[in-house]
Amino acid sequence: MPGTAIEESSTGTVDAGTAHAVIDDAARAEEAWARGDAVAAIDAADRALATGSDPGARAAGVAAAAAAADGALLDAAGRWRGISGVLDADSAPSAVAAWAAARAALLAALAGDVDAGADDLAAAHVRLPDPAPRGLTVLLDGAEAGLDALRGAVEPAARRLAGLAATTVPADPLAPEQWGELAAAVAAAGGHERAARAMLDPVPGSRPTTRQRLLAAWLDLRAGRLSTAREALADVGGRPVLRRNAVLAAAVGVGLARRSGDTAALAATWHRVVPVMAGADIELFLVDAWGELSVGAALVADDSADLPGAIAAAVTSAGSPWWAVASQRWWELERAVAADDAAGAGAAAGPLTALAADHPVLRVRADAAAAWAAVLAGRVDPGTLDGVAAALDAAGRPWEAGQLCRAAAARAGTPAVARALLETGRRLRPARGPRRAAGSDELSDREREVGALVVDGLTHKEIGARLYISPKTVEQHVARLRQKLVVATRADLVAALRARIT
């Protein structure tokens, strides 16, 4: 912890040998945490804390950081709060207690605890020395921006956090979040997902963090870039991931399985990720990821965790910021769609429409919710649906646009309307690259459609269901793709397709 070079025991009752061992373990814990070895850091911190004495609360700080990384945000905030109080009572340098209180404030913001975060922020300012360390003032600014977002000022907060990400202050190794990551999460929560994705592009010469990769994968999933999201998830899957990041990875995995249309794959994915969620607090700025998980639970008929109730409680506890309420209602809609529940869809659509009157960024979601409610009730208006689907696609929601068109086509009164809606859904697929005229060695439009879904990892049966053609026809298209691209294995085919059409 910056500024925590305190070597005395907080009790003064430890003999010299024990004190030396405690200090060594506390230092080992900090060093292991700084190099990313969470297991060694927690082990060393636990050894230090087991003695009943922790000079300067250094091991306690690592334990608090580990709790946050494990998804226990409220517990971690409480730990930092306790550290701040102990250090203050022990007459430690005021900057040390201020660091702890500021970290508690940031964690409270992540968990949606506005009142506690405001109290922590005030406590940190009381302890702030003059002049204050630059890193500490940046941490306080970031915590304040997070609390402002919870109060509704999400767009200014995202800009402020993005500005902090550009400062030359080194990242605080014990803080729960880097500013660029938090800026992206806040921007996405407020409906600005394209801007959020741009914030996560790595700086030239640097390697993205695991959380950056997962946030980017989540946003790629939402925008219909399924192969990119799948690649990022596979890459992260080879690294040790603590629970907070694992929850985000779980949301991406469930989202990919849901979009494949393979119920068996979704069930298998769901049962793998259930243990990951246990014990993790819902993060308000990632309430959409928890919403994705709630739809997965609904589709596999697992209500043991009551994710809808947990989401609703978290949003209410945070003071019901408009953007969080909008996300809560959207995922109520998605669950209603999964259950073919027209009444549930209507109940979600009404509040979204009301919110959009004051927050135009919600208009596309509100219109889509109203369209879904009408479709599930059997009212199919092709003109309205064309406009809503086009708006969803323009907003970076091609999969949702296609899903709406397919559902409407299934309920259309005439074959002509059904065909028109299906064509709309196909037309609004994500752009995969410039189209070229078909020739002897070029790919036809249909081959490009099939190839794009092969790259996304879909089976012949899944591709056929998506494009409304038979698996046998898909097999024939894939055979022609192999011939044109001169490849033998599926891996080579995917690589060649990715180079050609993505």
C-alpha positions as CSV (number, residue, x, y, z in Angstrom):
1,M,0.0,0.0,0.0
2,P,1.5,3.4,-1.0
3,G,3.0,5.2,2.0
4,T,2.7,2.2,4.4
5,A,6.3,1.8,5.5
6,I,5.3,1.2,9.1
7,E,7.4,-1.4,10.8
8,E,6.0,-1.4,14.4
9,S,3.5,-3.9,15.7
10,S,0.0,-2.4,16.2
11,T,-0.1,-4.0,19.7
12,G,3.5,-3.7,20.8
13,T,3.3,-7.2,22.4
14,V,5.0,-9.3,19.8
15,D,8.6,-10.6,20.5
16,A,11.4,-9.6,18.1
17,G,11.5,-13.0,16.3
18,T,7.8,-13.1,15.7
19,A,7.7,-9.4,14.6
20,H,10.4,-10.1,12.1
21,A,8.5,-13.1,10.6
22,V,5.3,-11.0,10.4
23,I,7.0,-8.2,8.7
24,D,8.6,-10.7,6.2
25,D,5.3,-12.3,5.5
26,A,3.5,-8.9,5.0
27,A,6.3,-7.9,2.6
28,R,6.0,-11.2,0.8
29,A,2.3,-10.8,0.4
30,E,2.7,-7.3,-1.1
31,E,5.4,-8.4,-3.5
32,A,3.5,-11.5,-4.6
33,W,0.3,-9.5,-5.2
34,A,2.3,-6.9,-7.2
35,R,3.6,-9.6,-9.5
36,G,0.2,-11.1,-10.0
37,D,0.7,-14.3,-7.9
38,A,-2.6,-14.2,-6.0
39,V,-2.2,-17.6,-4.4
40,A,1.2,-16.8,-2.9
41,A,0.1,-13.4,-1.8
42,I,-3.0,-14.7,0.0
43,D,-1.0,-17.4,1.6
44,A,1.6,-15.0,2.9
45,A,-1.0,-12.5,4.1
46,D,-2.9,-15.3,5.9
47,R,0.3,-16.3,7.7
48,A,0.9,-12.7,8.8
49,L,-2.7,-12.2,9.9
50,A,-2.7,-15.5,11.8
51,T,-0.2,-14.1,14.3
52,G,-2.7,-11.5,15.4
53,S,-0.4,-8.7,14.5
54,D,0.1,-7.0,11.1
55,P,2.5,-4.0,11.1
56,G,1.0,-1.2,9.1
57,A,-1.9,-3.4,8.1
58,R,0.1,-4.4,5.0
59,A,-1.1,-8.0,5.0
60,A,-4.7,-6.9,5.7
61,G,-4.5,-4.6,2.7
62,V,-3.5,-7.6,0.5
63,A,-6.4,-9.6,2.0
64,A,-8.8,-6.8,1.2
65,A,-7.5,-6.6,-2.4
66,A,-7.9,-10.3,-2.7
67,A,-11.5,-10.2,-1.5
68,A,-12.3,-7.6,-4.1
69,A,-10.7,-9.8,-6.9
70,D,-12.7,-12.7,-5.6
71,G,-15.9,-10.7,-6.2
72,A,-16.7,-10.0,-2.5
73,L,-16.8,-6.2,-3.1
74,L,-18.8,-5.3,0.0
75,D,-16.5,-7.5,2.2
76,A,-13.5,-5.9,0.7
77,A,-14.9,-2.4,1.2
78,G,-15.5,-3.3,4.9
79,R,-11.9,-4.5,5.2
80,W,-10.5,-1.3,3.9
81,R,-12.8,0.7,6.2
82,G,-11.5,-1.3,9.1
83,I,-7.9,-0.8,8.0
84,S,-8.5,3.0,7.8
85,G,-9.9,3.0,11.3
86,V,-7.1,1.0,12.8
87,L,-4.4,3.0,11.1
88,D,-6.1,6.3,12.2
89,A,-6.4,5.0,15.8
90,D,-2.7,4.0,15.8
91,S,-1.7,7.5,14.8
92,A,-0.3,6.3,11.5
93,P,0.5,8.9,8.9
94,S,-2.8,10.3,7.7
95,A,-2.1,9.5,4.0
96,V,-2.1,5.8,4.9
97,A,-5.5,5.8,6.4
98,A,-6.7,8.0,3.5
99,W,-5.6,5.5,0.9
100,A,-7.6,2.8,2.7
101,A,-10.7,4.9,3.0
102,A,-10.4,5.9,-0.7
103,R,-10.2,2.2,-1.8
104,A,-13.3,1.5,0.4
105,A,-15.1,4.3,-1.4
106,L,-14.3,2.9,-4.8
107,L,-15.4,-0.6,-3.9
108,A,-18.6,0.8,-2.5
109,A,-19.2,2.5,-5.8
110,L,-18.6,-0.7,-7.7
111,A,-21.1,-2.6,-5.4
112,G,-23.7,0.2,-5.6
113,D,-23.5,1.3,-2.0
114,V,-23.8,5.0,-2.5
115,D,-24.2,6.1,1.1
116,A,-21.3,4.1,2.4
117,G,-19.1,5.2,-0.5
118,A,-19.9,8.9,0.3
119,D,-19.0,8.4,3.9
120,D,-15.7,6.7,2.9
121,L,-14.9,9.5,0.6
122,A,-15.5,12.1,3.3
123,A,-13.4,10.1,5.7
124,A,-10.6,9.9,3.1
125,H,-10.7,13.7,2.6
126,V,-10.5,14.3,6.4
127,R,-7.3,12.2,6.5
128,L,-5.8,13.8,3.4
129,P,-2.4,15.4,4.1
130,D,-1.4,18.7,2.5
131,P,0.3,18.3,0.1
132,A,-1.4,15.0,-0.8
133,P,0.3,12.3,-2.9
134,R,-0.8,12.6,-6.6
135,G,-1.8,9.0,-6.7
136,L,-4.1,9.4,-3.8
137,T,-5.9,12.4,-5.3
138,V,-6.4,10.4,-8.5
139,L,-7.9,7.6,-6.5
140,L,-10.3,9.9,-4.7
141,D,-11.3,11.5,-8.1
142,G,-12.0,8.0,-9.5
143,A,-14.1,7.0,-6.5
144,E,-16.1,10.2,-6.7
145,A,-16.7,9.7,-10.4
146,G,-18.0,6.2,-9.7
147,L,-20.4,7.5,-7.1
148,D,-21.6,10.2,-9.5
149,A,-22.4,7.6,-12.1
150,L,-24.5,5.8,-9.5
151,R,-26.4,9.1,-8.9
152,G,-27.2,9.2,-12.6
153,A,-24.5,11.3,-14.2
154,V,-23.1,8.3,-16.0
155,E,-21.8,10.0,-19.2
156,P,-19.8,12.7,-17.4
157,A,-18.4,10.1,-15.0
158,A,-17.2,7.9,-17.9
159,R,-15.4,10.9,-19.4
160,R,-13.8,11.8,-16.1
161,L,-12.6,8.2,-15.6
162,A,-11.2,8.1,-19.1
163,G,-9.3,11.2,-18.3
164,L,-7.9,9.6,-15.2
165,A,-6.8,6.7,-17.3
166,A,-4.6,9.1,-19.3
167,T,-2.7,10.4,-16.2
168,T,0.9,9.5,-15.7
169,V,0.2,8.1,-12.2
170,P,1.2,4.4,-11.8
171,A,-1.8,2.1,-11.3
172,D,-2.5,1.4,-7.6
173,P,-1.8,-2.4,-7.2
174,L,-4.3,-2.7,-4.4
175,A,-7.2,-0.8,-6.0
176,P,-9.9,-3.1,-7.5
177,E,-10.0,-1.5,-10.9
178,Q,-7.8,0.4,-13.4
179,W,-9.4,3.6,-14.7
180,G,-9.6,2.7,-18.3
181,E,-11.5,-0.5,-17.4
182,L,-13.9,1.3,-15.1
183,A,-14.4,4.1,-17.7
184,A,-15.4,1.4,-20.3
185,A,-17.7,-0.3,-17.9
186,V,-19.4,2.9,-16.9
187,A,-19.8,4.1,-20.5
188,A,-21.3,0.8,-21.5
189,A,-23.7,0.9,-18.6
190,G,-24.9,4.2,-19.8
191,G,-25.6,2.8,-23.3
192,H,-22.4,4.0,-25.1
193,E,-21.0,0.7,-26.0
194,R,-19.1,1.7,-29.1
195,A,-17.2,4.3,-27.1
196,A,-16.6,1.8,-24.3
197,R,-15.1,-0.7,-26.7
198,A,-12.8,1.9,-28.1
199,M,-11.6,2.7,-24.6
200,L,-10.4,-0.9,-24.3
201,D,-8.1,-0.9,-27.3
202,P,-4.6,-1.6,-25.9
203,V,-2.0,1.2,-26.0
204,P,0.6,0.3,-28.7
205,G,3.4,-1.7,-27.0
206,S,1.3,-2.8,-24.0
207,R,-0.4,-6.0,-23.2
208,P,-4.1,-5.8,-22.2
209,T,-5.0,-7.0,-18.7
210,T,-7.2,-10.0,-18.3
211,R,-10.1,-7.7,-17.3
212,Q,-9.6,-5.6,-20.4
213,R,-9.7,-8.7,-22.6
214,L,-12.9,-9.9,-20.8
215,L,-14.6,-6.5,-21.0
216,A,-13.7,-6.3,-24.7
217,A,-15.0,-9.8,-25.2
218,W,-18.3,-8.9,-23.5
219,L,-18.8,-5.9,-25.7
220,D,-17.8,-7.9,-28.8
221,L,-20.5,-10.4,-27.9
222,R,-23.1,-7.7,-27.5
223,A,-22.2,-6.2,-30.9
224,G,-22.4,-9.6,-32.7
225,R,-18.7,-10.1,-33.1
226,L,-19.0,-13.7,-31.9
227,S,-15.7,-15.1,-33.2
228,T,-13.7,-12.3,-31.7
229,A,-15.4,-12.8,-28.3
230,R,-14.9,-16.5,-28.5
231,E,-11.2,-16.1,-29.3
232,A,-10.7,-13.7,-26.3
233,L,-12.5,-16.1,-24.0
234,A,-10.3,-19.0,-25.2
235,D,-7.2,-16.9,-24.6
236,V,-8.2,-15.9,-21.1
237,G,-9.2,-19.5,-20.3
238,G,-5.5,-20.4,-20.3
239,R,-4.7,-18.0,-17.4
240,P,-5.5,-18.1,-13.7
241,V,-8.7,-16.0,-13.2
242,L,-10.0,-14.9,-9.9
243,R,-13.8,-14.9,-9.3
244,R,-14.6,-11.3,-10.2
245,N,-13.2,-11.8,-13.7
246,A,-14.5,-15.3,-13.9
247,V,-18.1,-14.0,-13.5
248,L,-17.5,-11.8,-16.5
249,A,-16.0,-14.7,-18.4
250,A,-19.1,-16.8,-17.4
251,A,-21.4,-14.1,-18.9
252,V,-19.5,-14.2,-22.2
253,G,-19.6,-18.0,-22.3
254,V,-23.3,-18.2,-21.6
255,G,-24.0,-15.4,-24.2
256,L,-22.0,-17.3,-26.8
257,A,-23.9,-20.6,-26.0
258,R,-27.2,-18.8,-26.1
259,R,-26.5,-17.2,-29.5
260,S,-25.5,-20.6,-31.0
261,G,-29.0,-21.9,-30.4
262,D,-27.6,-25.1,-29.0
263,T,-29.5,-25.9,-25.9
264,A,-27.2,-28.8,-24.9
265,A,-24.2,-26.5,-25.1
266,L,-26.0,-23.8,-23.1
267,A,-26.9,-26.3,-20.4
268,A,-23.3,-27.6,-20.3
269,T,-21.9,-24.1,-20.1
270,W,-24.4,-23.1,-17.4
271,H,-23.5,-25.9,-15.1
272,R,-19.8,-25.0,-15.5
273,V,-20.4,-21.4,-14.5
274,V,-22.8,-21.8,-11.6
275,P,-20.1,-22.3,-8.9
276,V,-18.3,-19.2,-10.2
277,M,-21.2,-16.9,-9.3
278,A,-21.6,-18.1,-5.7
279,G,-20.3,-15.5,-3.3
280,A,-19.8,-12.8,-5.9
281,D,-21.6,-9.4,-5.4
282,I,-23.5,-8.0,-8.3
283,E,-21.6,-5.1,-9.8
284,L,-23.9,-2.3,-10.9
285,F,-21.8,-1.2,-13.8
286,L,-21.9,-4.8,-15.1
287,V,-25.6,-5.4,-14.4
288,D,-26.0,-6.3,-18.1
289,A,-23.5,-9.2,-17.7
290,W,-25.6,-10.5,-14.7
291,G,-28.7,-10.1,-16.9
292,E,-27.2,-12.3,-19.5
293,L,-26.5,-14.9,-16.8
294,S,-30.1,-14.6,-15.7
295,V,-31.4,-15.4,-19.1
296,G,-29.1,-18.4,-19.2
297,A,-30.6,-19.6,-15.9
298,A,-34.1,-19.1,-17.3
299,L,-33.4,-21.1,-20.4
300,V,-32.0,-24.1,-18.4
301,A,-34.8,-23.7,-15.8
302,D,-32.4,-23.1,-12.9
303,D,-33.9,-20.6,-10.5
304,S,-31.8,-21.7,-7.5
305,A,-29.8,-18.5,-7.4
306,D,-32.8,-16.2,-8.1
307,L,-30.6,-13.9,-10.2
308,P,-33.6,-11.7,-11.2
309,G,-34.3,-11.0,-7.5
310,A,-30.6,-10.4,-6.8
311,I,-30.4,-7.9,-9.7
312,A,-33.6,-6.1,-8.6
313,A,-32.3,-5.9,-5.0
314,A,-28.9,-4.5,-6.2
315,V,-30.5,-1.9,-8.4
316,T,-32.8,-0.8,-5.6
317,S,-30.0,-0.7,-3.0
318,A,-28.1,1.6,-5.3
319,G,-30.9,4.1,-5.4
320,S,-32.3,2.9,-8.7
321,P,-30.2,4.9,-11.1
322,W,-32.0,5.3,-14.4
323,W,-29.5,3.3,-16.5
324,A,-29.5,0.4,-14.1
325,V,-33.3,0.3,-14.0
326,A,-33.3,0.3,-17.8
327,S,-30.9,-2.7,-17.8
328,Q,-33.0,-4.5,-15.2
329,R,-36.1,-4.0,-17.4
330,W,-34.4,-5.1,-20.6
331,W,-33.3,-8.4,-19.1
332,E,-36.8,-8.9,-17.7
333,L,-37.9,-8.6,-21.4
334,E,-35.2,-11.0,-22.5
335,R,-36.4,-13.6,-20.0
336,A,-40.0,-13.0,-21.1
337,V,-38.9,-13.7,-24.7
338,A,-37.2,-16.9,-23.6
339,A,-40.4,-18.0,-21.9
340,D,-42.7,-16.8,-24.7
341,D,-44.4,-14.7,-22.1
342,A,-46.3,-11.8,-23.8
343,A,-47.6,-10.4,-20.5
344,G,-44.0,-10.3,-19.0
345,A,-42.7,-8.6,-22.1
346,G,-45.4,-6.0,-21.9
347,A,-44.6,-5.4,-18.2
348,A,-41.0,-4.8,-19.1
349,A,-41.7,-2.6,-22.2
350,G,-43.8,0.0,-20.4
351,P,-41.1,1.2,-17.9
352,L,-38.5,1.2,-20.7
353,T,-40.7,3.5,-22.8
354,A,-41.2,5.8,-19.9
355,L,-37.5,6.0,-19.2
356,A,-36.7,6.7,-22.8
357,A,-38.8,9.9,-22.7
358,D,-36.2,11.4,-20.4
359,H,-33.1,9.5,-21.7
360,P,-33.0,9.3,-25.5
361,V,-30.1,6.8,-25.4
362,L,-32.7,4.2,-24.3
363,R,-35.0,4.8,-27.3
364,V,-33.8,1.9,-29.4
365,R,-34.2,-0.5,-26.5
366,A,-37.6,0.9,-25.6
367,D,-38.9,0.5,-29.2
368,A,-37.4,-3.0,-29.4
369,A,-39.1,-4.0,-26.1
370,A,-42.5,-2.6,-27.4
371,A,-42.0,-4.5,-30.7
372,W,-41.2,-7.8,-28.8
373,A,-44.3,-7.4,-26.6
374,A,-46.5,-6.9,-29.7
375,V,-44.9,-9.9,-31.5
376,L,-45.3,-12.2,-28.5
377,A,-49.0,-11.1,-28.3
378,G,-49.4,-12.1,-32.0
379,R,-49.4,-8.6,-33.5
380,V,-47.0,-8.5,-36.4
381,D,-46.5,-5.1,-38.1
382,P,-43.9,-5.6,-40.9
383,G,-43.3,-1.8,-41.3
384,T,-42.7,-1.2,-37.6
385,L,-40.5,-4.3,-37.3
386,D,-38.3,-3.3,-40.3
387,G,-37.7,0.0,-38.6
388,V,-37.0,-1.5,-35.2
389,A,-34.7,-4.1,-36.6
390,A,-32.7,-1.6,-38.6
391,A,-32.4,0.6,-35.5
392,L,-31.1,-2.3,-33.4
393,D,-28.6,-3.2,-36.1
394,A,-27.4,0.4,-36.4
395,A,-27.0,0.5,-32.6
396,G,-24.7,-2.5,-32.7
397,R,-27.3,-5.2,-31.9
398,P,-27.5,-7.3,-35.1
399,W,-28.2,-10.6,-33.2
400,E,-31.1,-9.0,-31.4
401,A,-32.4,-7.6,-34.7
402,G,-32.3,-11.1,-36.3
403,Q,-33.9,-12.7,-33.3
404,L,-36.8,-10.3,-33.4
405,C,-37.3,-10.8,-37.2
406,R,-37.2,-14.6,-36.9
407,A,-39.8,-14.6,-34.0
408,A,-42.0,-12.2,-36.0
409,A,-41.7,-14.4,-39.1
410,A,-42.9,-17.4,-37.1
411,R,-46.0,-15.5,-36.1
412,A,-46.7,-13.8,-39.4
413,G,-50.2,-14.1,-40.9
414,T,-49.0,-14.8,-44.5
415,P,-46.0,-16.5,-46.1
416,A,-45.1,-13.3,-48.0
417,V,-44.8,-11.4,-44.7
418,A,-42.8,-14.2,-43.1
419,R,-40.4,-14.3,-46.1
420,A,-39.9,-10.5,-46.0
421,L,-39.1,-10.6,-42.3
422,L,-36.7,-13.4,-42.7
423,E,-35.0,-11.4,-45.5
424,T,-34.8,-8.4,-43.2
425,G,-33.1,-10.5,-40.6
426,R,-30.6,-11.9,-43.1
427,R,-29.8,-8.4,-44.5
428,L,-29.0,-7.1,-41.1
429,R,-26.3,-9.5,-40.3
430,P,-23.1,-7.9,-39.1
431,A,-20.8,-6.7,-41.9
432,R,-17.9,-9.1,-42.3
433,G,-15.9,-7.2,-44.8
434,P,-16.2,-5.7,-48.3
435,R,-18.4,-7.8,-50.7
436,R,-16.9,-8.8,-54.0
437,A,-18.6,-10.1,-57.1
438,A,-18.8,-13.8,-57.3
439,G,-16.4,-15.4,-59.8
440,S,-14.7,-18.8,-60.3
441,D,-12.4,-18.2,-57.4
442,E,-14.5,-15.8,-55.4
443,L,-17.2,-16.5,-52.8
444,S,-20.8,-16.0,-53.4
445,D,-23.0,-14.0,-51.0
446,R,-24.4,-17.2,-49.6
447,E,-21.0,-18.8,-49.2
448,R,-19.9,-15.7,-47.3
449,E,-22.9,-16.0,-45.0
450,V,-22.2,-19.7,-44.4
451,G,-18.4,-19.0,-44.0
452,A,-19.1,-16.3,-41.4
453,L,-21.0,-18.7,-39.3
454,V,-18.3,-21.4,-39.7
455,V,-15.9,-18.8,-38.3
456,D,-18.3,-18.2,-35.4
457,G,-18.0,-21.9,-34.6
458,L,-21.5,-23.0,-35.5
459,T,-22.3,-26.6,-36.6
460,H,-23.9,-27.4,-39.9
461,K,-27.2,-27.9,-38.1
462,E,-26.9,-24.6,-36.3
463,I,-26.0,-22.8,-39.5
464,G,-28.9,-24.3,-41.3
465,A,-31.3,-23.1,-38.5
466,R,-29.8,-19.6,-38.6
467,L,-30.1,-19.3,-42.4
468,Y,-33.2,-21.4,-42.9
469,I,-31.6,-24.0,-45.1
470,S,-31.0,-27.7,-44.5
471,P,-27.8,-29.1,-42.9
472,K,-27.2,-31.0,-46.2
473,T,-27.2,-27.7,-48.1
474,V,-24.8,-26.2,-45.6
475,E,-22.6,-29.2,-46.1
476,Q,-22.5,-28.6,-49.8
477,H,-21.6,-24.9,-49.3
478,V,-18.8,-25.9,-46.9
479,A,-17.5,-28.4,-49.5
480,R,-17.4,-25.6,-52.1
481,L,-15.7,-23.3,-49.6
482,R,-13.0,-26.0,-49.0
483,Q,-12.4,-26.3,-52.8
484,K,-12.3,-22.6,-53.5
485,L,-9.9,-21.9,-50.6
486,V,-7.9,-25.1,-51.1
487,V,-8.0,-26.3,-47.5
488,A,-8.4,-29.8,-46.0
489,T,-9.1,-29.4,-42.3
490,R,-11.7,-27.3,-40.5
491,A,-9.0,-25.4,-38.7
492,D,-7.4,-24.4,-42.0
493,L,-10.9,-23.5,-43.4
494,V,-11.6,-21.2,-40.4
495,A,-8.2,-19.5,-40.8
496,A,-8.7,-19.0,-44.6
497,L,-12.3,-17.7,-44.1
498,R,-11.1,-15.3,-41.4
499,A,-8.5,-13.9,-43.7
500,R,-11.0,-13.6,-46.5
501,I,-14.2,-12.3,-45.0
502,T,-13.6,-10.8,-41.6
